[in-house]
Amino acid sequence: MPLVGDVYQRGDFFQQIAGAHKPNIDDMLSTRGYFGLDLNLYAIYGNLKTDDGQMYEVLRNFNPDLGNKNGEKAYMGLTIQSTEVDGQNLIFDQNLIKGSASAEGAVGVKEGNEAVWRKADGVEGNDFEMRVSEDHYTWNEGDLFSIDGPLLGPGLHWYLPARDGGIYYVSHMFSVSGTFNGHKATGFIAFDQIYLQPGATLYVDDPMMKNFGHLVWYTWGNTYKDGSYEAGHFIMGHDRLGFAVITDGKNVRATQDISGKVIPHSLDDSPFSAGIELTIDGQKWHFTPDPRGKMPTMLQKYPPTPQQEGVWQREGETRELASHWAWGETETKYGFEPQSKLPTHRQKDKI
């Protein structure tokens, strides 16, 4: 590798390993760590679209960790952003989560071939239940919604090593259908497990956020009317930071050959993008934002990155979409295109 300018400190590489894993119920329930990292968070999140034209971004966290170094825990209530609030964006919808319970104290148990999480005894609010097998997922939130569906397999995972604690991200993605608030609904749910250095917090001091290096981070999936599907994870950043991992159920492609750019929004002060163009192993891909996909109220709270819903497709795709989701972010304050400068400088004025 040619040396140009600065080089990394010992223990820093700032490039990911990515690939596929075989879903396993015992692994989903285990609190063992990997690569010196602890299981920090179960993040269960996704996108649902209803037959009345509304869209919802749903999220629940389970946190097996005691909290970060300041004693803080991830929010474990039900979170829903909806297009019902203003008709133009995905906005936190407090009306929909009235009466919902916290996941505080919820512990996964094995029942047959499923891992199951329920509201803990003594916690106020409506009952909820999640059931995950190696190829199927079910999520019930009382009268609010009930969805289930198959795994878009296999599981995907990626690991970013770092000098002072990396991040290991394990993902299971499902295509779901059911009912939401009395309407038929279809969509996608990701059931993810995130491993961090003890005391670290995602989006605060994980190795990507604290080093100001990434420009794009997306989880996405498409189903097509011919019965096929694709799903994956994309990250792109400065220097060698970046990867793509894609599954279609038959093959998994993982590569660090990723480049591209974020298209600025027409409003100069908007943190959201007008689109993204990537080239992955020589194949062009495009992200098209949903017209109502911006999440401005999430940006004001957590996480501190501009989250935006839309659709990813390769250039020249001829299959007709049946359903899609793409929940992710662009960090244009760090730039619009990857640069060769190192992302591991700690001062923001270095970026």
ABEGO torsion letter per residue (X at the ends): XBBBEBBBBBGBAGBBBBEBBBBBAAAAABABBBGGBBBABBBBBEBBBBAAGBBBBBBBBBBABAEBAAGBBBBABBBBBBAAAAGABBBBBAAAABGBBBABGBBBBBBEABBBBBBBBGBBEBBBBBBBBAABBBBBBEAABBBBEBBBOBBBBBBBBBABEBBBBBBBBBBBBEBBGGBBBBEBBBBBBBBBBBGBBBGAABAAAAAGABABBBBBBBBBAAGBBBBBBBBBBBEABEBBBBBAGABBBBBABBBEBBBBBABAABABBAEBBBBBGGBBBBBBBBAAABBAAAAABOBABBBBBEBBBBBGBABBBABBBBBBBBBAAAEABBBABBAABABAAAX
